[in-house]
Amino acid sequence: MKKVQDELPGGLKWTSQRIDETNAERFSNLDVIEKHLDRELETDLIVEYLKDETSD
């Protein structure tokens, strides 16, 4: 994870995923984890955008 953190530019939103025995098989490698975290951030951005649209 240190490698991923060093490559991120500052000012970005952060997300996290707890990996334990209940989901370790699902998150078996760094590529899968990275894709999941990217999707989480995309979802957050869409939700924020939709909130702004409905409040206008």
Phi and psi in degrees as a GROMACS rama.xvg file:
@    title "Ramachandran Plot"
@    xaxis  label "Phi"
@    yaxis  label "Psi"
@TYPE xy
-58.5778  -40.8529  LYS-2
-59.24  -44.0671  LYS-3
-64.4434  -43.928  VAL-4
-61.9551  -38.1697  GLN-5
-67.3327  -24.9685  ASP-6
-88.2718  -10.6585  GLU-7
-82.9846  132.893  LEU-8
-71.3039  154.082  PRO-9
-67.9909  159.783  GLY-10
85.255  2.96805  GLY-11
-87.0907  155.042  LEU-12
-67.9762  151.9  LYS-13
-115.333  150.975  TRP-14
-139.102  166.978  THR-15
-145.983  163.465  SER-16
-144.714  122.17  GLN-17
-80.0955  127.408  ARG-18
-112.724  120.649  ILE-19
-139.985  -168.083  ASP-20
-64.0416  -21.5365  GLU-21
-77.6437  -22.9273  THR-22
-132.276  10.082  ASN-23
-60.3401  -35.3653  ALA-24
-67.1308  -37.8912  GLU-25
-65.6442  -38.9601  ARG-26
-104.689  62.6592  PHE-27
-79.9909  -19.3299  SER-28
-147.166  167.721  ASN-29
-62.3847  -35.8904  LEU-30
-62.2434  -41.6876  ASP-31
-66.1043  -42.2938  VAL-32
-63.9002  -45.8327  ILE-33
-61.6707  -43.1003  GLU-34
-62.1344  -43.2573  LYS-35
-61.5924  -45.3212  HIS-36
-65.7494  -38.6547  LEU-37
-60.7197  -43.0888  ASP-38
-63.9608  -39.4074  ARG-39
-60.3598  -45.0916  GLU-40
-65.9944  -40.1119  LEU-41
-60.6921  -42.8434  GLU-42
-62.3269  -43.5546  THR-43
-59.1854  -43.1691  ASP-44
-63.9948  -41.933  LEU-45
-64.0868  -43.8605  ILE-46
-61.5685  -44.129  VAL-47
-61.5364  -42.7512  GLU-48
-61.3762  -45.4394  TYR-49
-65.7169  -35.6006  LEU-50
-60.8551  -44.2723  LYS-51
-63.9051  -39.6398  ASP-52
-64.379  -39.436  GLU-53
-78.6646  -20.4678  THR-54
-88.8397  -6.9265  SER-55
